[in-house]
Amino acid sequence: MANIHELKYTYSLRMADNAWILSHRLSEWCSNGPFLEEDLALTNIALDLIGRAQAFYNYAAELEGKGRTADDLAYRRNERQYYNNLLVEMPNGNFADTIARQLYMSVYEYYFFMSLQNSKDETFAALAAKTLKEVKYHMAHAADWTVRLGDGTEESHEKMQQAINNLWMYTGELFEADETDTALIAQGLGVDNPSLHSLWETHIKNVLEEAKLSLPAANYMQTGGRKGVHTEHLGHMLGEMQYLQRAYPDAKW
Amino acid sequence: MATDTQLDLWEVFIQGRNGSHHMHAGSVHASDKKMALQNARDIYTRRGEGSSIWVVPANSIVASNPDDADMFFDPADDKVYRHPTFYVMPEGAKQI
């Protein structure tokens, strides 16, 4: 059985990885947004996520106590050592795909950090409270766009529904609890993921209803991210993301 | 003729802190009120510039016509007595 420091290290790393990988995906929109204002909105969200990732990587590095820095954790691990949920590594696709990913993830994060605010770990609780303010905005941004596209033109409706359907299979993983989760839940330190599922689904259902979209039918759910087993997309992304640190270790401006 | 593919134009007003007035900050493109407010937030208040935002559809603003400038503004040029500078400032008042 891992000790409490190791458990919290893993937990912090997972939260950091989710924020970090999603922030990289969103930063890929930089200069490619549908119009200038939206380009800024997406990269602004990416910057919120970088800030969150940095805070959780710093805490993870501190808990690990082996002298690794937040940068080491962000840039010097291999694909199988990343523990983000599969949803956040999904490619940007078209704008509707990105919005569907944002909707699923930010609504999940909203309930997750609401709960983590009550963690008995003071750092987790404080970071959760700070993160929650940002997540509320991310959620409003995603929900408003879902409604605009879903209840927009015939083409935007179709693309939004397609995106909602395509990513559905990556949402089940968000509500799993493994040994790390269970041990931390028992001590009042972590979030009871499975208990968030019905809250999340009701919330998503309401947004989709307003957007005149339908909730995908229950189906096969892909899993593996928390164990380091990823889709083919993550490796390619890391290749680009880590290039500089790998080619020029410890490069300075 | 090239058609304008941009969304509607909105003018953005930012209040720096409680009590001060909203100042014109610039404009954004957006298709509805919510989007206008969010875009304004993302563009003009990212570095802590504001505590309140107004967005107004640009076509709702009634502007003075430059051709009317002589009629509108010139008559004010030579009426110094309209400035309250002929009063003695009461002791203790910082501004009138």
Interface residues (C-beta under 8 A of the other chain):
Chain A: F35 L36 E37 E38 L40 A41 N44 Y137 A140 H141 D144 R148
Chain B: Q6 L7 V28 H29 A30 S31 D32 K34 M35 Q38 N39 R41 D42 I43 R46
